[in-house]
Structure formats: C-alpha cells, structure tokens
C-alpha cells in the first residue's frame, strides 16, 4: 500500500478536525491548554510566540489571554504575502488584532517586532504531526522559512488533537520539526 502524499494526508486529517462537534472541541482545547500551562517550558517563558487559532485549529485565544494576565509577552504572526515572510509582532490584547482578507486574525501594525532568537516558546500550528517531531503545515511554508535560522532549541511546541499525530510522516528536508506535541491525551517530548 502506498503512503499518502502530504496533501492527501493533510486533507484527510483536516476533514476530521473540521467535523469535531463544538462541545468535544472545547473539552479537548481545555485539556490541551491545561497541559501546556503546567509545563516548565511555559512557566519559564517570558516571550511567547503563538499562532492565532482559526477555524478548527486548537484554540489559542484563551492561551493569549491567560498569558497576558500572567505577565508574559505575547507575539503573534504577521504575514507579508508579497515576500512570503512572517514577523513576530507583540500584542497586549486580542483587541490589537484585525481580520485579513481571508478572515484570519493578525496584528494591526508591524511596529512591535522581536528578534526571533529572543522567543522563549514558539507555539506552531499544523495539520499533521508524528512522534519524531515532523510537521505538515498548511502548505505555505511560512513557519519553515521563519524558523530556518533560529538557534534556540527545545522551544517549539505543536498543539494538536490526538488524531492529528500519525506514524512516520513523509516530509521534506526543509520542514522544521517541533520539540513537543501536546494533545488532549498526552505530551510528546521529541527525542
């Protein structure tokens, strides 16, 4: 039996994720958030970079609010479509965000950028992961390019539902791995 392509696997897993019922999703999201907030990695972090959840992604809005209340500095992605770049922009509230033309929340301005090597914790989105830390994103490559030359290790975390974690993904050489995967059922520390 042949292995599914990245696109086929992404589409299959996202269909399952998109069909989670609302109550089940909220329960899973709360379990994932609780696990993250109780890690030493989170507790010892000052500068946190996180995606802003969209659609059926694991919700990060509560993480953003709790982190701000805990005195953490929150940075979120601002994409520059023309150059296919991404920057980490500091926000002090979800009110600092606006919807782009696709309906995805992003920072209103670019003026509070941070050197990516000063980020203590990087929370990454994705569609499929494996226990080796491999990640299939959404096909744009923004995180792979952004994190290519980062020198910090052991600070990249994926938030995912357990069904998004598969065995031995086929990935490309340029795909950036995560160091931890947190699901509603487990915390996977990548070796």
Buried (B, 14 or more C-beta within 10 A) or exposed (E): EEEBEBEEBBEBBBEEBEEBEEEEBEEBBEBBBEBBBEBEBBEEBEBBBBBBBBEBBBBBBEBBEBBBEEEBBBBBBBBEEEEEEBBBBBBEEBEBBEEEEEEBBBBEEEEBBBEBEEBBBBBBBBBBBBBBBBBBBBEEBBBBBBBEEBEBEEBBBBBBBBBBBBEEBEBEEEBBBBBBBBBBBEBBEBE
